[in-house]
Amino acid sequence: MRYDGSTMATTATRQAVRWCGGRGRKPMPTPLYRFHGTDGHDLVGDLQGKRLPTWALMRAHAERVALDLMLGSARRDWSAWTVEIYEASGRHVLSKPFTDVRSA
């Protein structure tokens, strides 16, 4: 089988599409969100992003991002930090303060 980049792109596109329910409805792409950690001065940017089909999964992922940042750093005070969630288009969707994150 010969490698064809367009075939790979088509396959990836199909995998990123979720049906919005029912027959005859057009597929809707799963939104891509970026999860940036910041305190207003320092920034930990999410360059890759994550495709998530629901708001509940988006909020849960924001908590995981905050926990990963807190556990992976020697910093003690995270009270000023938030996870800022943006759509791929750059539109701000949600802010999740680190102080609202429940530790596992």
Secondary structure, DSSP 8 states (H G I E B T S, - for coil): ----HHHHHHHHHHHHEE--SSTT---EE--EEEEEEESSS-EE--SS-EE-SSHHHHHHHHHHHHHHHHHTS-----TT-EEEEEETTS-EEEEEEGGG----
